[in-house]
């Protein structure tokens, strides 16, 4: 056990109650925690991992409010949600589906499905020209740029993805039929 006498963790309120709840989630390997202030009340956020058969791990985040004995949690494990909910609350609860950042948000610092990361200098909008999920409206579309003809008029919806301080930006144009141009 490490010495915590000077880092403030010795002031965690209701520590035994937190420990009891962490112990009750036997499938979770608890890893790290932070102590913060949430609306004037101490909060303790604890992060842990659940082993999976495919050699990956699911995450668990539990936030404790020691003074009121309030608890919030979320997990990427649909398989173990009920077990965690019963351990923390004594009853079944609903699973909140975990989604991949790379599939919805157009950010360069996302972990890819293959385990790599998008390079920091990669503009993922170029990938969207060929189809995908619009990072603005969330609608799926397919590549339609090659079907465009010069001197033709098209109905379209414009989704503005980013505008800089000079009023310049990047956008996706959704054409009728789910096609896109950028």
N, C-alpha and C positions, 0 to 999 in steps of 0.2 A: 504494500500500500504506500502511495506517495504522500509526502508531507504537504498539506494544504493550508498550513497555518497562516500564510501570508498572501494567498491569492484570492481571498474572499469566499472561497467555497465552504469555509468553516462556519459561515453565516447562513447556510441553506436552512430554511425553516422546514419543520415537519419532515425531517430527513428519514425517519423510520417508516413513515407512511409511504414515501416515494420508494424506498427500498422494498417494502412489502409488495407494492404493485409491480415493480420490476421483476422480482422473484416469481410472481404469479404467471408471468409470460415466459414459460420455460423453454419454448422453442426459439426465443430471441437471444442472440449473443449481443449484449449491450456494449457499445463502443465508446462514444463520447457524449459530452453534454455541455450546455451553456446555461448560465444564470443571467436572467435579465429582468427588466421592469416592464410590465404590461399593464397599461392604464393604472399606474401607481401601485401595482401589486407585484410581488416577486413571482417570476415564472422560471421553471427549470425545464429546458428542452433536452430530451435524451434521445440519442440516435442509436439504432441497432440493426442487426442483420439476421436474416433467416436463410439457412442453407437450402439450396434447391437441388434436385436430382441432375439437372443439366450443367452443374458446376458453376452456375451464376448464383447470385444472392439477391433476395428481396430486401428492401429497406423497411424500417419501422421508425416513425418519429412519434414520440409521446411528449406532450407538453403538460406539465403539472403546475397548478397554482396552489402551493402548499398551504396558504392561509385559509382558503375556502374549500380545499380538497377537491378542486375542479380538475378535470382531465379532458384532454383532446388528443386524438391520435389519428394517424393515417399510415397506410402501408401499401406497398406495391403487390402484396401477396393476396390474391383473390382466394387462394387455397386456404390460408390461415386466418383470414379476417374474423370468422366467427369465433375461433379459439381465442384470439386476442381480445375480442370484444367481451366474451364471457369472463376472461381473466380480469379485465379492468372494470367491467360494469355488471357482471353477473347475469347477462342476457345476450341474446343474439342481436346483431345489428347489420346494417346494409354495407356492402363493399362499395367504395367510391373508386371507379376504374382509374387506374394509373395510365397515363398516355405518354408517349415519347415526345420530348421537346422538338427533336428534329422533324417530326411529322407535322407540326402545327406552327411553330415559331421560326421565322427566318432569322436565325442567329448563327454566327460562325463558330461559336464556342459551345457546340452541342456534341454529345457523345453519339456516334452513329451506331446503327444496329449491329454492324460488324465489329464493334468494340473500339474502333478508331475514333478520331475526332475530326470535325471539319476544320481545315486549316484556317487560321485567323484572318488571312488575307483573301479568303474565298468569298465571293459574293454569290450566295445561294440562289439569287433571283434568276441567274442564268440557267440553273437546273429547272426552274419552274416554267421556262419557255416551252419545255417539252411535255408539260402537264404536271399535275399534282394537286395539292391543296393550297388555295390562296391564303397567304399569311394574314390577310386583312379581313376577308369576309368568311373564310373557312369553307368555301364551296370548292368542289373538285372540278377540274377542267382538263381538257386534252389539247395537244398541240394543234394550232390552226393557222400558224403563220404562213406556211407554204401554200395554203389555199387562197390567200389574199391576191386580188388582182389590182393592177394600177387603174386609176380613174374609176374606182367603184366605191359605193357608199355602203357602210355596214352599221347595224345597230350594235351598241356595245355599252358595257358598264366599266367604269374606270375605278380601280382600287388603288389609292395612293398609299404607298408603303413607307415612304420616308421623305421628309422635306427638311432641307438644311436652313441655316440662318439667312441665306441669300434668296430664299424662295424657290430654290431648285430642288427637285425631288426625283424619286423613282416610283414607277407605277406599273400595274398590270392591267391590261385591257382584256376584259372578258367579252368575246364575240358571241353572237347568237348561236345556240347549239353547243355551248360549253367550250368553244375554242378560245384560244388566248393569243395575244400578241404583246410584246413588251417594247 
